[in-house]
Amino acid sequence: MIGEKIIEQKPINLAQVKQLLSDRKKEKDLTYEQDITFKYAKKFSKLSLAQAKKLETDLTKEEGLSKETIVKIVDVLPTKKEKLQLLIPKDTVLNDASLQKVLDLCKKYSK
C-alpha cells in the first residue's frame, strides 16, 4: 500500500464489486483482502451487473433515498416492508406509496 492513495470514494453494490475484482484478477493476483472480498461478492450478490445498474437507476427516481441506501437495497433486495424499513435511515421519511414502489421494484428483480 506504500505510495497508493485514495483518489475517489463512492458506494457500489456487490455486483459491481464482483466485476471490478474479477477484472483486476485477470490483470494480476489479488491481495488477501481483495480475494476474501471477491469470494464474498460472488457468494452473496443476487443480481447480475446489468440488473443491479438498472435497479439502481429505477430506485434513483424515488425521492428521499440516498445513494448509500439505494446500494444497500440493491444488495439485500428486501421483499417485505419490515426489512426495507431496517435499511432506510431513521432520518429519512418515506410514505407508504414510496415504500411499496421500492418493494415492487425489488420483487420484480428478485425473480
Backbone hydrogen bonds in HBPLUS format (Angstrom, degrees):
<---DONOR---> <-ACCEPTOR-->    atom                        ^
c    i                          cat <-CA-CA->   ^        H-A-AA   ^      H-
h    n   atom  resd res      DA  || num        DHA   H-A  angle D-A-AA Bond
n    s   type  num  typ     dist DA aas  dist angle  dist       angle   num
A0004-GLU N   A0001-MET O   3.19 MM   3  5.48 164.9  2.22 125.9 126.8     1
A0016-GLN N   A0013-ASN O   3.11 MM   3  5.46 123.1  2.45 105.3 118.5     2
A0017-VAL N   A0013-ASN O   3.07 MM   4  6.42 152.6  2.14 148.0 156.6     3
A0018-LYS N   A0014-LEU O   2.88 MM   4  6.06 162.3  1.91 149.9 154.0     4
A0019-GLN N   A0015-ALA O   3.07 MM   4  6.27 158.0  2.12 142.1 147.7     5
A0020-LEU N   A0016-GLN O   2.86 MM   4  5.98 165.6  1.88 151.4 155.6     6
A0021-LEU N   A0017-VAL O   2.94 MM   4  6.07 170.2  1.95 155.7 158.1     7
A0022-SER N   A0018-LYS O   2.93 MM   4  5.95 144.5  2.06 139.2 149.6     8
A0023-ASP N   A0019-GLN O   2.97 MM   4  6.17 159.5  2.01 150.4 154.8     9
A0024-ARG N   A0020-LEU O   3.03 MM   4  6.27 155.3  2.09 143.0 150.3    10
A0025-LYS N   A0021-LEU O   2.86 MM   4  5.94 144.7  1.98 138.8 148.1    11
A0026-LYS N   A0022-SER O   3.27 MM   4  6.56 139.9  2.44 139.9 148.6    12
A0027-GLU N   A0024-ARG O   3.12 MM   3  5.20 128.0  2.41  96.4 109.6    13
A0028-LYS N   A0024-ARG O   3.03 MM   4  6.31 169.8  2.04 161.5 162.4    14
A0035-ASP N   A0031-THR O   2.87 MM   4  6.06 156.3  1.93 154.2 160.9    15
A0036-ILE N   A0032-TYR O   3.03 MM   4  6.28 159.5  2.07 150.9 155.8    16
A0037-THR N   A0033-GLU O   2.99 MM   4  6.16 160.6  2.03 146.1 151.8    17
A0038-PHE N   A0034-GLN O   2.81 MM   4  5.98 153.0  1.89 145.9 153.7    18
A0039-LYS N   A0035-ASP O   2.99 MM   4  6.22 160.9  2.03 149.1 153.2    19
A0040-TYR N   A0036-ILE O   3.01 MM   4  6.23 156.3  2.06 146.9 153.6    20
A0041-ALA N   A0037-THR O   2.87 MM   4  6.09 162.6  1.90 151.1 155.8    21
A0042-LYS N   A0038-PHE O   2.94 MM   4  6.15 157.9  1.99 149.6 155.5    22
A0043-LYS N   A0039-LYS O   3.05 MM   4  6.18 151.0  2.13 141.9 149.6    23
A0044-PHE N   A0040-TYR O   2.93 MM   4  6.08 159.7  1.97 157.2 162.0    24
A0045-SER N   A0041-ALA O   2.99 MM   4  5.47 144.6  2.12 143.0 146.0    25
A0052-ALA N   A0048-SER O   2.92 MM   4  6.09 162.7  1.95 154.5 159.6    26
A0053-LYS N   A0049-LEU O   3.00 MM   4  6.19 159.5  2.05 148.6 153.7    27
A0054-LYS N   A0050-ALA O   3.02 MM   4  6.18 157.6  2.07 145.6 152.0    28
A0055-LEU N   A0051-GLN O   2.89 MM   4  6.09 164.6  1.91 153.7 157.7    29
A0056-GLU N   A0052-ALA O   2.91 MM   4  6.04 156.6  1.97 144.2 151.3    30
A0057-THR N   A0053-LYS O   2.93 MM   4  6.15 153.1  2.01 144.3 151.3    31
A0058-ASP N   A0054-LYS O   2.92 MM   4  6.22 157.0  1.98 148.9 155.3    32
A0059-LEU N   A0055-LEU O   2.85 MM   4  6.08 156.2  1.91 151.9 158.2    33
A0060-THR N   A0056-GLU O   2.99 MM   4  6.12 137.4  2.18 140.6 151.6    34
A0061-LYS N   A0058-ASP O   3.34 MM   3  5.67 145.8  2.46 102.4 110.9    35
A0062-GLU N   A0059-LEU O   3.05 MM   3  5.46 154.5  2.12 109.5 117.1    36
A0070-ILE N   A0066-SER O   2.97 MM   4  6.25 158.9  2.02 152.9 159.0    37
A0071-VAL N   A0067-LYS O   3.02 MM   4  6.26 158.6  2.07 148.9 154.0    38
A0072-LYS N   A0068-GLU O   3.12 MM   4  6.39 156.5  2.17 144.7 150.7    39
A0073-ILE N   A0069-THR O   2.94 MM   4  6.19 156.7  2.00 150.1 156.7    40
A0074-VAL N   A0070-ILE O   2.96 MM   4  6.21 157.6  2.01 150.7 156.5    41
A0075-ASP N   A0071-VAL O   3.00 MM   4  6.24 152.4  2.07 145.7 153.3    42
A0076-VAL N   A0072-LYS O   2.94 MM   4  6.10 162.0  1.97 153.7 157.7    43
A0077-LEU N   A0073-ILE O   2.77 MM   4  5.43 157.9  1.82 146.8 153.9    44
A0084-LEU N   A0080-LYS O   3.14 MM   4  6.45 160.8  2.18 153.3 159.1    45
A0085-GLN N   A0081-LYS O   2.95 MM   4  6.16 158.0  2.00 150.6 156.1    46
A0086-LEU N   A0082-GLU O   3.20 MM   4  6.46 137.7  2.39 138.3 148.7    47
A0086-LEU N   A0083-LYS O   3.18 MM   3  5.17 129.1  2.45  94.1 107.3    48
A0087-LEU N   A0084-LEU O   3.04 MM   3  5.29 136.2  2.24 103.3 115.1    49
A0088-ILE N   A0084-LEU O   3.28 MM   4  6.60 136.4  2.49 145.6 157.2    50
A0092-THR N   A0089-PRO O   3.10 MM   3  5.51 160.3  2.14 112.5 118.7    51
A0099-LEU N   A0095-ASN O   3.10 MM   4  6.43 162.7  2.13 154.6 159.8    52
A0100-GLN N   A0096-ASP O   2.92 MM   4  6.06 157.7  1.97 145.9 151.9    53
A0101-LYS N   A0097-ALA O   2.96 MM   4  6.17 150.3  2.05 142.5 150.7    54
A0102-VAL N   A0098-SER O   3.01 MM   4  6.28 157.5  2.06 151.3 156.4    55
A0103-LEU N   A0099-LEU O   2.96 MM   4  6.23 159.8  2.00 148.7 154.6    56
A0104-ASP N   A0100-GLN O   2.87 MM   4  6.07 155.2  1.93 147.2 154.0    57
A0105-LEU N   A0101-LYS O   3.03 MM   4  6.27 155.4  2.09 145.1 151.3    58
A0106-CYS N   A0102-VAL O   2.98 MM   4  6.26 158.7  2.03 149.7 155.5    59
A0107-LYS N   A0103-LEU O   2.90 MM   4  6.12 158.7  1.94 151.3 157.0    60
A0108-LYS N   A0104-ASP O   2.96 MM   4  6.11 151.4  2.05 144.0 151.9    61
A0109-TYR N   A0105-LEU O   3.13 MM   4  6.43 153.3  2.20 148.3 154.0    62
A0110-SER N   A0106-CYS O   2.93 MM   4  6.00 134.4  2.14 143.6 156.3    63
